[in-house]
Amino acid sequence: MDHKIGDLVGGFRLSRINDIKEYASKGLLLEHEASGCNAYHLSNDDKENLFAFVFRTPPSDNTGAAHILEHSVLSGSRGFGVKDPFIALMKGSVNTFLNAMTYPDKTVFPAASTVPKDYFNLLRVYGDSVFFPLLKKEIFHQEGRRFVLNDSGELEVDGVVFNEMKGNYSNHESIVGEWSYRSLFPESPYRFDSGGEPQAIVDLTYQDFLNLHALWYHPSNCQIFLYGNIPTEKSLGFIEENFLSEFTRKEIDTSIPFQPPFSSPMELVLSSPLAKDDSPDGKATVTLNWIVGNIDDAYRVLCLEVLSEILLGNSGSPMQKAIVESGLGEDLSPVSGLDTDTRELVFSFGIRGSDPERIKPFEELVMGELRKLAEEGLPSDAISGALRRVEF
């Protein structure tokens, strides 16, 4: 069906149409008139159909509320009262993708299938889960945190998210990755861990948990992404009839402010767990991190992706080669490169298997190599190779 600007499509008003030639697709941007929910459909001839419910969930503390909610909404809803419909879907669906993910500032619920009947079944379960979850108190305690008696008769904290994050904070590389971007945002929601810090997770109350769902998971704070050959009006009509028709528009401010620039470089030193009787010598990671632009600037993002590939994409890349051969540590840190998970892009260079006294030599190495490349130019073979890899 041909659409034009201003058409009402399944309760959504069409505001923009774009030809997206790279994906042999047409992009349609729409807004649900009653609830304010936004939708974007990448419409094409692909029988692989995908949907994703996306909610902006910027943290205001380290309790991991966004992470706990991500787990909990998929643990029973108004229309699907079983304990774990997500597991049931994984067993009984012919999906090609099924997941839920918590990012530093958003929570995403995507699913895909090549079978239309299965696609709409997934859509029904996911939509009911995010908009009408049961959020029982026992689910909050199961997925978030609860107090249990251990074998010694002492109280200790347990919970799916609590244990997951306890594992995350016992891993050196995870801590490095977390703080390489968090340290750049002391005045932004990104200074908090949306996944939750174990010592702070216990502070989240059940009422806070319910209040945040009411704030974050309202359609006015939702973006719906669609992909594939199922007609736009069919998917959006289904969503409107089954979920959005029960909501009205609500003013919700989940905006994320830009971090004011630093007046001078900042330094942060953190510790991470060591195995018993293990020496800290040669176990440190040193990183240099920058805020390098806005995720909304698509051209800049692409340029930085290519630059990251040129500098760090393989063992012969100039920056990776300089870091690995410097003798300042064992290897390039996996944190190195461009991070696009936040509104403001973060670029990092890091070395692992190092020591704290090598911070200054590492900084001098990186800045010296960058100055050299800026003055002499990037190797032409590295540029052409990186462009081919990124294009592929």
N, C-alpha and C positions, 0 to 999 in steps of 0.2 A: 504494500500500500504506500502510495506517495504522500509524504507529509509536507506541510508548509508552516512557516513561522506563525505562531498564534493558535495553531490547532490544539484542541483538547484531546489528549491521548490517554485513555484509561484514568481520567481524573487528574492528569498532569498537563500543564500548559507548555507547549514547545517554544523555546526561546532562541535556539541556535541549531544550525545544521552545517556540518563541515565534511568535506571529502577528505578522508585520511588515506591517501594513496599507498603509503608504505604498508598498510594492513589491508589493502583492498576493501576498505570499509567506509561507511558513512557514520559520522558521529552525531548523535542527537542529544542535546542538553534540554532537560525538562524540570519543572518544579510542580510538586503536588499543591494544588490550589488551597485545599483545606488545611493541611498540616505543615506546609513549608518544606517537606522532604524533597531533596534534590535527586535527580537520576540522570545518568549518562549511559547511553546505549551505543556500543560499537557494533553497528549492524552490518552483517556481511553474509556470505554463503556458507560459512563454516558450520558444520553440524555439531561441532563441539561448543555447547552453550554453557556459559558461566554466569553466575550472579555473585555479588558480594555486598553485604551490609557493612557500612563503614561508619563508625561513630568517633568523633573527636573526644578524647578522654585525657586531657592534660592533668597530671598529678599535682596535688597541692601539699603532699607529704610523702613519706616513704612507706606507707602502710600497705602498698600494693593493691589498693582497691580495684583498679582497672583490671589487674591480672586475676584477682579472685572473682570478679564479676564475669570475666570471660569464661572461666571454668563453670561458674554457677548457673548462668542462663541456659546452658546446654544440659542441665541436670533436671529436666522436667518443666513443662509449661502447661498453660491452660488447656490446650487441646491434646497434649501428649504427656499424661501424668506419670508415665513410667519413670523409674529412677534415672536412667541414662539413655535417652533417645539417641544421643550421638553415637554411642556404641552400637545400638540397634541398627542405625543407618549404615554404619561401616560394614556390618555383616550382611544386611539385606539389600543394599543399593548397588547399582552398577555404575556408581560415580567414577569419574576419572580424576577428581580432586575433591578433598573434603578436609577442612581444617578450621582453626580459629587462632588468631595471633594478636598478642599485645605488643604494641610499639611504644616508644617514649611518649607519644602524644595522641595515639589513636588505637582503636581495637577493630579488627577486621574479621568478618565471618564469610569466607568464600566457599563455594562448592560448584562443581561442574559435572556435566553428563552429556553423552551423545544421544541419549534416549529421552525424548520430550516428556513422556509420562514420568520417568524417574526424576527429571529436572524439576518438574512442578511438585513432585512429592518432597524433594529436598527443599525447595523454596517454601513449601507449606510448613515444614518442621522448623527450618531456620528462622523464618519470619515469626512464627508463633513463639519460638524460644527467646528471641531478642526483645520482642515487644510485650509479650505476656508470660514471662517466666514465673514459676511458683516462688522461687527464692525462699524456700523454707529455712527455718533457723538451723535445722540439722544439716542442710546443704552448706550453709555458711560455715558451720563448724567443721564439716568434712573437707570442703575445698579450701577454706581459708586457714583458720587456726582454732584449736581447742586445747584444753588442758586434760591430760590423762595421767593416771598413776603408773609409774614404771615398776619394774620387778622389785625395786627396793622400797616401794611404797611412797615414793616422792613424786610430786607433781612435775610434769615436763610438758612442753608444747609439742603438738603434733598437728598435721594438716597437709593436704596435697601441695598447695602453693608454698606453705612454710617450708616443707622439706625440699621442694624443688629449688627454692631460693637459698636454702642453707647449702645445698650442693653447689649452687652458682657462686656463692661467696666463699667456698672452700677451694675454688679453682683460680689459680694465679692469672691465667690468660683472660678469664671472664672479668676479673676485677680491673685489669689493665684496660680492657675494651670499654667497660662501663665508665671509668673515670677519665678516659681520654677524651670523651665528649662532654661528660657532666661538668668537668672542671672549667670548661669554657663558658658556662651559663650560670654564673652565681646569682643573677637577678631574673631568671627565667624558670618556668616549670620544669625545664630540662635538668635543673640542678637536683631533682628528685628521681628516684628509681621507680618507674611505673610498675616494674615487676614486684617490688617490695624488698626492703631490707629486713632480714629475719628479726632483728631486735625491735623493729618498728611495727611489723605485721600484727603483733599482739595488741597494739593500741587501737586497731580498727574495731569499732563496735557494730553490732548488727543493725542498729538504726542508721548509722552513717552509711553502711553498705546499701540499705534500702533507699536512702535519700539520694545517693549518687546514681543508682540505677534510674530513678525518676528524672534526674537532671540529664544524664548523659544519653540514655537510651530512648529519648523522645524523638519522633520523626523529624522535628525541627532541627535536630542536631545530627541527622542521618544523611549520608550520601549513599546512593545505590548505584552500583556499577553493573552493567549487563554487557554480555558479549555473545555473538553468534547469530544464527539465522531464524530463531524464533521471533515472530513479529513483535515490535515494540509494544503495540497496543495489547497484545495477549499477555505478556509478562507484567506490564504495569497495571493492566486491568485486574489481573489476579491479585497483585499486591494491594491495590486499592480496596478491592472487595473484601479480602480476608483480613487485612490489618489496618491500613491507614484510614479507612472510613470511620474508625472509632476515635480519631484524634482531631484536635483543632490546633491551629498555629500557636506557638509559644515562643516568647523571647528568651533565648538561651545564649549566654556569653561564654563561649569556650575558646575565645581567641587567645593566641599565644604571642606575647610581645617580643619584639626583637631585643636581643641582648645589646646593651650599650657597649661600644668598643672600649677595650682597656687602654689606659694611658701609657702603660709600659708592660713588658712581658711578665707573666705570673708563673710561679713555680709551686707545684704541689707534690708532696712526698707522702706516700701511703705504704702500709705494710700488708702482706698477705700471708696466709697460713703456711707453715713449714711442717714437714713430717717430723716426728719425734726424733731427736738426736741428729737431725739433718743440719748441715752448715748453710748459712745464707750466702756464702761466697759464691759468686758467679751465678746467682739465681735472680738477679734484679732485671727489670725491663725499664728502658728509658724511652720515652716518646716525646716528640715535638708535635703540637697540635695547633691548628688554625681554624677559625671561622672564615670561609672563603666565598660566601655568597648566599643567595636565596633560592630555595627549591623551585620557586615560581618562574625563574629565569631559565627556560628550557635550553636556550643556546649555550648559556654558561655551564649548565649541568653537563651537556654533551661535551663541551670543550674540556672540562675537568675530568670527565670519564676517559677521554682520549689521552689527556696528559698523564693521568694515573697509570694508564696502560703503558705509555712510553717510558715513564720513570721507573715503574715497579713491576711490569707485567711478566717478566721472565728473568732467568738468572743472568742474562746478558744485558739487561736494562741498566742504564747508567747509575741510577740512584741505588737500586738493589745491589749492584756489583760493588759500588763504593762502600755501602754499609757492611756487606758480608765480608769484604776483604780488608776492612779497617782494623781488625783485631781487637775491636772494642767490645765484642760480645760473640755469642755463638752463631746467631742467625738473625734474619729480618723478622721483626715481630709481625704476627698475623693481623694486628691492628692497622698496619700501614696501608695507606691508600685513601680513597674517597668514601665517606659515609653519607648516604642520602636518606637516612631514616628520620632526620629531624628537619624542621622548617628551614633552618640555616645549615648549609652544608659544612661538613667538617673534613679537613684533610690532615692526615697524620703520617709521620715517619717514626719508626720505632725499631729498637734493637733489643733482643732478649738474650738471656744468659750473660748479663753484664753486671756491673757493680755501681753503686751510687757515686763513687768518686769519678766515674767516667761521664757524668752528665755534661760537664762543660766541653770535654773533647768531642762528644757526640754532637752537641749543638754546633760546634765549630766545623765539624766534618760536613754536616748537612747544609749549613748556610754557605760554606765554601763551595760545595758541589753545585748548589743552586745558582750561586753567583757565576760560576764558571760556565754553566749551561746557558745562563741568560746572556752572557757576553759572547760566547763562541757559537751558540745555536745548538739545537737538538740534532742528533744524528739522523740523517735523511732515511736510512734503512729502518731505524727504530720508529720513525713517524709513519712510514708506509705500512710497516708490519702492524703497528697499533691500530691504524685506521681500518685495515682489513679485518682484524680480530673484533673490533667494536662493531663494525658493520655486520659481520656475520652473526 
